[in-house]
Amino acid sequence: MQKMKDIVSNTIRNLGLQKPYNDQSVIIHWSEIVGDDIAANAYARSVQQGTLMVSVNSSVWSHHLSMMKESIIDKINQFIGYKLIFDIRFQAGYFSNSQNEEDTAINTIPNIKYQLSKVKLDEYDVQTMQETSNRISDKYLKQKILRIMRKDFALKKIKKQHNWHQCASCTVLCPPEEIYCTACTLNKKQKLLYTIINTLKEIPWIRYAELYEHITCTEEEFQQAKYTLTAFISRDIQEGDNDKFKIMSFIMLTTGAKIEAVNDAIINKTLEKFRRKK
């Protein structure tokens, strides 16, 4: 007689659900994979086409984890047993509500629980459920799979009835007022943040109005990128990194001074402040 875990594993594989199952395994076992310290400050949200979306509680942690990205990817893939994750996107500022964000959007649909219980599925959905369940011999598992599939089909139907549409970047349904799903929105924000940070690395004295002529962003996004880079450089200096250009960049980021205004006296004064903090 087969053990339940073997039945479940074989069923998942036979139904072609191995990849989505592994995607969810990364999220469920996130703490076990990365450790309690990281899990307390970063939450694995979803997997989108080989990219893991992670919400982080601060910009400092976002940069800290970015430096550990390759190591985290290796740990995940070792845990799963094959190369499931190719990239990780860290997004600061979405940590506190990240676990409930999707439920909040769904709950904006009036009487959602009642509608789920009353919705009538299409013949195609019913046929798909029957064909899938007929391949499962275990009665308990069959009923469980049927409940999950019914809820998924019903939820998609209700979303479409309330004008939810396909995300502009992927196949996930999102509310009518949104262009992108949560995962793609986080991805776009992260890419914009990196673009601004890379510009600030090249031109640390640049102001928002000047940056906006080349990169469309809000002042809040500009300040977030500036704070993130400043915090990252500050930590390096506190740890004893005396790279002159890095110190000059820190001064320009925090004062707005242009490069020609930063002299040795200002650099030494800045270093002295950091020494006093130790």
C-alpha positions, 0 to 999 in steps of 0.5 A: 500500500502506498503512503499518502505522501507518495500518492500526493507526490505522484498525483502532483507529477501526473497532473503536471502540477510539479512546477506550481507545487515547487513554486509554492514550496519555496514560499512555504519553506522560505524561513527554512531555506534562508534562516530566521534572521532573513525571514524576519525581514523579507517575505517570499511573495510569488514566483513569476517565470523563474523570478522570485518576488520578495518583499523586504521591510527596508531599503537597507535590507533590500540592498543587503539581500541583493548582495546575497542574491546568488547565494540565496538562489543556490540555496533555493535550487538545492532545496528544490532539487533543480534550477527552479529560480534564476533571479530574485527581485527585492522590493522594499516597503511592501513587507507589512501587507505583503501576505494579505495584499491579494486577499484585500483586492479580492475582498473588494468584490461585494459578497465574495464568499456568497458569490463563490458558493453560488457561481455556476461553472462552465462546462469546460471547467467541469469537464476539466475537473472530472478528467483530472479527478478521474486520474486520482484513485484516493478518495480523500485526495480526489475530493481535496483536488476537486475543492481546490480546482472548483474554487480556482475556476469560480474565483477566476469567473467572478473576477472576469464578471467584475471586469478584472483583466489580464495583467499587461505583462503576464497572465495573472488577473488583476483589478480593473483599476490596475494595469499590472498584477502585484508581482509585475508592479513590484518588478517594475518598481524594483527596476526603476529603483535600480535605474535611479541608484545607478544614475546616482552612482554616476552623478551623486549630486544630481537633483530630482528636477534634473533626474526627471528630465531623463528618468520618469519617476516620482520625488518619493521614488527618487528619495527612496533610491537616494536613501538606499544608496546613502545607507549602503555607502554609510555602512561601508564607511563605518566598516572601515572602507576609506575609498575616497570616491565613495566618501565623496559620493556620500558627501554629495548625496547628503549635501547636494554639493557638486564634485568640485566643491568636495575637498580634502578638508570636507572628506576628513571631517566626514571621516572623523564623524564616522570614527566618533560613531564607532 
